[in-house]
Amino acid sequence: MLNKTKQHQLDSSWYLSKMWRKVRMLVLIRDSNTCKDCGVVSTHNMHVDHILPRKTHPQLSYALSNLQTLCASCHTRKATSLARGPNYKERPKTGLDGFPEGGDW
């Protein structure tokens, strides 16, 4: 098992590879620089996301069918959601009185 620093170095070098840069450009062109989640169009700050994570599906690392364009906000939301896991439940919003809004308590 690799430590986190070593794993980060390997990931960084992979994302800097010539092959990844070419595939990334193909995906951005295919998707017309449009976020597949929210529809924002931009030529800056767009991410090419692995639909099924590279960590668990390395054989799909360069598969165009496993890649999508996401804006930075949608990519962050997806990454946060995956990190939290499927059983994560948002805490209810609380009002100024400290009680959950909408009487959901």
FIDOKOL-887664 format. One line per field, with one value per residue: x, y, z of N, C-alpha, C, O in turn. Coordinates in nm, 3 decimals, decimal comma. Last residue first. Example, Ala and Ser with C-alpha at 12.3 -4.5 7.8 and 13.67 -1.06 7.14 Angstrom:
2
n.c1: c(1,285|1,319)
n.c2: c(-0,225|-0,569)
n.c3: c(0,708|0,780)
ca.c1: c(1,367|1,230)
ca.c2: c(-0,106|-0,450)
ca.c3: c(0,714|0,780)
c.c1: c(1,290|1,320)
c.c2: c(0,003|-0,330)
c.c3: c(0,787|0,780)
o.c1: c(1,341|1,424)
o.c2: c(0,114|-0,332)
o.c3: c(0,804|0,846)
// end
This chain:
105
n.c1: c(-3,782|-3,863|-3,956|-3,829|-3,497|-3,393|-3,286|-3,157|-3,277|-3,220|-3,236|-3,047|-3,089|-2,989|-2,710|-2,731|-2,595|-2,426|-2,409|-2,219|-1,957|-1,788|-1,663|-1,874|-1,924|-1,685|-1,695|-1,925|-1,846|-1,628|-1,764|-1,927|-1,723|-1,581|-1,776|-1,687|-1,704|-1,617|-1,549|-1,603|-1,578|-1,305|-1,075|-0,854|-0,926|-1,034|-0,870|-0,912|-1,134|-1,066|-0,926|-1,084|-1,440|-1,655|-1,603|-1,354|-1,367|-1,204|-1,309|-1,243|-1,120|-1,237|-1,424|-1,764|-2,098|-2,308|-2,455|-2,442|-2,321|-2,143|-2,032|-1,866|-1,680|-1,784|-1,731|-1,516|-1,328|-1,288|-1,193|-0,951|-0,810|-0,776|-0,610|-0,378|-0,317|-0,268|-0,029|0,154|0,083|-0,018|-0,154|0,068|0,180|-0,028|-0,030|0,226|0,192|-0,012|0,125|0,314|0,139|0,005|0,183|0,060|0,085)
n.c2: c(1,791|1,957|2,222|2,405|2,384|2,278|2,539|2,778|3,013|3,053|2,710|2,471|2,204|1,870|1,722|1,473|1,155|0,888|0,648|0,658|0,906|1,123|1,108|1,162|1,431|1,549|1,504|1,653|1,912|1,946|1,941|2,166|2,367|2,338|2,146|1,852|1,616|1,270|0,930|0,683|0,692|0,708|0,568|0,587|0,429|0,182|0,033|0,126|0,166|0,276|0,505|0,632|0,604|0,663|0,916|1,140|1,461|1,739|2,069|2,409|2,663|2,798|2,806|2,709|2,678|2,481|2,250|2,091|1,841|1,875|2,183|2,215|2,208|2,016|1,753|1,722|1,893|1,754|1,510|1,588|1,677|1,430|1,298|1,461|1,432|1,156|1,142|1,294|1,347|1,466|1,267|1,118|1,287|1,284|1,013|0,999|1,184|1,059|0,830|0,951|1,056|0,831|0,520|0,217|-0,119)
n.c3: c(1,318|1,111|1,101|0,940|1,071|1,395|1,624|1,660|1,601|1,337|1,213|1,028|0,800|0,884|0,723|0,474|0,512|0,355|0,228|0,023|0,083|0,080|-0,164|-0,338|-0,269|-0,347|-0,624|-0,692|-0,618|-0,790|-1,035|-1,013|-1,002|-1,244|-1,480|-1,664|-1,918|-1,878|-1,957|-2,049|-2,321|-2,356|-2,147|-1,990|-1,764|-1,736|-1,579|-1,319|-1,126|-0,885|-0,964|-1,149|-1,107|-1,367|-1,483|-1,448|-1,599|-1,668|-1,592|-1,662|-1,655|-1,961|-2,146|-2,084|-2,002|-1,792|-1,738|-1,513|-1,611|-1,816|-1,929|-2,233|-2,441|-2,619|-2,587|-2,765|-2,640|-2,401|-2,505|-2,625|-2,399|-2,267|-2,448|-2,422|-2,151|-2,137|-2,296|-2,151|-1,801|-1,581|-1,452|-1,363|-1,174|-0,983|-0,904|-0,785|-0,576|-0,430|-0,343|-0,175|0,020|0,126|0,056|-0,089|0,000)
ca.c1: c(-3,711|-3,820|-4,014|-3,936|-3,601|-3,405|-3,367|-3,079|-3,302|-3,148|-3,274|-3,103|-3,053|-3,093|-2,773|-2,710|-2,717|-2,417|-2,499|-2,361|-2,013|-1,878|-1,582|-1,810|-2,029|-1,726|-1,584|-1,920|-1,965|-1,607|-1,661|-1,989|-1,823|-1,513|-1,720|-1,760|-1,660|-1,714|-1,501|-1,597|-1,713|-1,385|-1,197|-0,853|-0,859|-1,116|-0,879|-0,796|-1,151|-1,136|-0,874|-0,961|-1,308|-1,615|-1,736|-1,374|-1,396|-1,245|-1,244|-1,327|-1,157|-1,147|-1,297|-1,646|-2,002|-2,225|-2,466|-2,520|-2,415|-2,247|-2,047|-1,992|-1,649|-1,795|-1,837|-1,639|-1,380|-1,333|-1,318|-1,057|-0,846|-0,849|-0,744|-0,445|-0,344|-0,382|-0,150|0,115|0,132|0,071|-0,233|-0,025|0,258|0,013|-0,147|0,193|0,296|-0,037|0,010|0,360|0,230|-0,070|0,138|0,137|0,000)
ca.c2: c(1,737|1,820|2,129|2,326|2,457|2,254|2,422|2,656|2,960|3,134|2,851|2,521|2,344|1,968|1,766|1,613|1,235|1,021|0,655|0,651|0,772|1,105|1,093|1,030|1,331|1,554|1,448|1,508|1,853|1,947|1,841|2,034|2,351|2,319|2,272|1,914|1,750|1,376|1,065|0,697|0,668|0,828|0,537|0,663|0,558|0,282|-0,007|0,176|0,119|0,148|0,423|0,566|0,650|0,558|0,881|0,996|1,373|1,615|1,946|2,292|2,595|2,804|2,752|2,790|2,668|2,601|2,312|2,214|1,849|1,775|2,097|2,231|2,283|2,160|1,808|1,642|1,924|1,893|1,514|1,525|1,773|1,539|1,246|1,444|1,566|1,214|1,068|1,337|1,266|1,548|1,375|1,061|1,259|1,408|1,073|0,915|1,206|1,190|0,816|0,877|1,143|0,933|0,627|0,340|0,000)
ca.c3: c(1,434|1,083|1,198|0,881|0,999|1,252|1,592|1,678|1,735|1,435|1,217|1,153|0,824|0,853|0,847|0,509|0,510|0,415|0,345|-0,012|0,076|0,195|-0,043|-0,340|-0,253|-0,207|-0,544|-0,716|-0,557|-0,645|-1,007|-1,022|-0,894|-1,116|-1,433|-1,554|-1,882|-1,901|-1,928|-1,904|-2,268|-2,376|-2,224|-2,115|-1,749|-1,805|-1,719|-1,394|-1,263|-0,882|-0,855|-1,194|-1,064|-1,272|-1,432|-1,468|-1,486|-1,733|-1,551|-1,684|-1,530|-1,845|-2,192|-2,055|-2,111|-1,810|-1,869|-1,504|-1,500|-1,835|-1,812|-2,163|-2,319|-2,650|-2,503|-2,783|-2,775|-2,397|-2,429|-2,705|-2,503|-2,202|-2,423|-2,552|-2,204|-2,067|-2,333|-2,285|-1,913|-1,664|-1,510|-1,461|-1,294|-1,047|-0,968|-0,900|-0,677|-0,490|-0,432|-0,292|-0,054|0,052|0,145|-0,098|0,000)
c.c1: c(-3,810|-3,743|-3,977|-3,995|-3,706|-3,521|-3,374|-3,155|-3,226|-3,166|-3,191|-3,134|-3,121|-3,043|-2,879|-2,777|-2,683|-2,552|-2,498|-2,456|-2,164|-1,940|-1,668|-1,731|-1,969|-1,830|-1,621|-1,813|-1,963|-1,724|-1,634|-1,889|-1,885|-1,613|-1,658|-1,695|-1,751|-1,655|-1,609|-1,553|-1,718|-1,527|-1,284|-0,979|-0,867|-1,053|-0,959|-0,801|-1,035|-1,154|-0,937|-0,908|-1,192|-1,471|-1,722|-1,507|-1,409|-1,248|-1,293|-1,245|-1,257|-1,205|-1,195|-1,523|-1,885|-2,123|-2,386|-2,533|-2,504|-2,352|-2,166|-2,000|-1,774|-1,774|-1,856|-1,757|-1,512|-1,392|-1,374|-1,192|-0,958|-0,898|-0,831|-0,590|-0,415|-0,417|-0,274|-0,016|0,077|0,121|-0,149|-0,103|0,168|0,089|-0,109|0,073|0,269|0,066|-0,020|0,246|0,276|0,020|0,077|0,088|0,089)
c.c2: c(1,673|1,759|1,983|2,221|2,359|2,333|2,403|2,528|2,831|3,084|2,925|2,669|2,390|2,109|1,869|1,642|1,377|1,093|0,792|0,668|0,773|0,967|1,066|1,005|1,191|1,448|1,444|1,443|1,700|1,881|1,832|1,923|2,212|2,294|2,245|2,049|1,802|1,510|1,166|0,838|0,683|0,813|0,662|0,639|0,646|0,422|0,094|0,141|0,166|0,086|0,283|0,469|0,564|0,589|0,768|0,960|1,228|1,510|1,832|2,167|2,482|2,723|2,752|2,724|2,761|2,575|2,438|2,289|1,973|1,777|2,004|2,132|2,312|2,248|1,959|1,705|1,851|1,935|1,656|1,533|1,718|1,640|1,355|1,397|1,559|1,351|1,129|1,270|1,319|1,473|1,470|1,171|1,198|1,382|1,199|0,969|1,124|1,220|0,947|0,861|1,076|1,023|0,738|0,440|0,124)
c.c3: c(1,521|1,200|1,175|0,975|0,949|1,190|1,440|1,650|1,762|1,577|1,320|1,141|0,952|0,882|0,813|0,642|0,553|0,403|0,413|0,106|0,058|0,198|0,080|-0,213|-0,249|-0,178|-0,396|-0,628|-0,574|-0,575|-0,857|-0,992|-0,895|-1,003|-1,295|-1,521|-1,770|-1,858|-1,962|-1,863|-2,115|-2,319|-2,235|-2,200|-1,873|-1,803|-1,802|-1,543|-1,352|-1,021|-0,854|-1,089|-1,116|-1,235|-1,330|-1,404|-1,529|-1,623|-1,637|-1,651|-1,550|-1,730|-2,079|-2,115|-2,079|-1,921|-1,891|-1,636|-1,509|-1,724|-1,832|-2,047|-2,237|-2,527|-2,524|-2,709|-2,798|-2,532|-2,425|-2,635|-2,592|-2,306|-2,360|-2,533|-2,339|-2,124|-2,268|-2,328|-2,046|-1,787|-1,595|-1,530|-1,403|-1,176|-1,044|-0,976|-0,803|-0,600|-0,502|-0,392|-0,182|-0,031|0,060|0,004|0,000)
o.c1: c(-3,774|-3,649|-4,052|-4,078|-3,675|-3,628|-3,362|-3,096|-3,230|-3,082|-3,101|-3,066|-3,234|-2,966|-2,860|-2,886|-2,616|-2,614|-2,561|-2,574|-2,228|-1,972|-1,627|-1,731|-2,009|-1,825|-1,591|-1,837|-1,995|-1,705|-1,620|-1,924|-1,896|-1,589|-1,682|-1,574|-1,874|-1,568|-1,682|-1,523|-1,827|-1,587|-1,330|-0,986|-0,883|-1,119|-0,953|-0,742|-1,057|-1,186|-0,869|-0,852|-1,201|-1,386|-1,771|-1,523|-1,466|-1,146|-1,410|-1,126|-1,345|-1,327|-1,080|-1,518|-1,906|-2,069|-2,394|-2,614|-2,627|-2,460|-2,276|-1,978|-1,788|-1,841|-1,936|-1,869|-1,609|-1,493|-1,494|-1,294|-1,050|-1,013|-0,948|-0,681|-0,502|-0,535|-0,374|-0,102|-0,031|0,192|-0,204|-0,117|0,189|0,064|-0,152|0,073|0,286|0,031|-0,051|0,267|0,276|-0,018|0,094|-0,031|0,182)
o.c2: c(1,619|1,683|1,894|2,141|2,244|2,346|2,499|2,420|2,779|3,108|2,868|2,743|2,353|2,131|1,948|1,592|1,399|1,091|0,810|0,699|0,877|0,915|0,996|0,894|1,109|1,381|1,347|1,340|1,627|1,803|1,722|1,822|2,147|2,209|2,139|2,064|1,796|1,515|1,152|0,862|0,694|0,911|0,715|0,687|0,768|0,521|0,092|0,211|0,239|-0,032|0,184|0,365|0,442|0,599|0,779|0,972|1,198|1,475|1,828|2,161|2,460|2,718|2,712|2,603|2,879|2,465|2,498|2,382|1,962|1,721|2,049|2,013|2,419|2,349|2,022|1,711|1,911|2,005|1,676|1,560|1,791|1,683|1,370|1,451|1,641|1,382|1,151|1,333|1,378|1,530|1,548|1,171|1,223|1,447|1,218|0,972|1,173|1,275|0,948|0,876|1,139|1,063|0,740|0,447|0,134)
o.c3: c(1,626|1,179|1,215|0,933|0,918|1,249|1,365|1,651|1,873|1,663|1,382|1,069|0,981|0,975|0,720|0,671|0,654|0,297|0,517|0,086|0,074|0,305|0,171|-0,160|-0,166|-0,074|-0,328|-0,566|-0,480|-0,482|-0,804|-0,931|-0,791|-0,917|-1,236|-1,533|-1,780|-1,771|-2,060|-1,746|-2,059|-2,275|-2,134|-2,314|-1,862|-1,834|-1,925|-1,625|-1,449|-1,033|-0,826|-1,122|-1,126|-1,324|-1,218|-1,283|-1,634|-1,563|-1,676|-1,679|-1,466|-1,711|-2,098|-2,133|-2,049|-1,932|-1,999|-1,646|-1,512|-1,740|-1,862|-2,065|-2,179|-2,510|-2,454|-2,761|-2,844|-2,538|-2,442|-2,698|-2,630|-2,302|-2,397|-2,595|-2,368|-2,143|-2,336|-2,389|-2,052|-1,870|-1,673|-1,652|-1,521|-1,277|-1,158|-1,099|-0,915|-0,704|-0,621|-0,513|-0,288|-0,141|-0,062|0,035|0,080)
// end
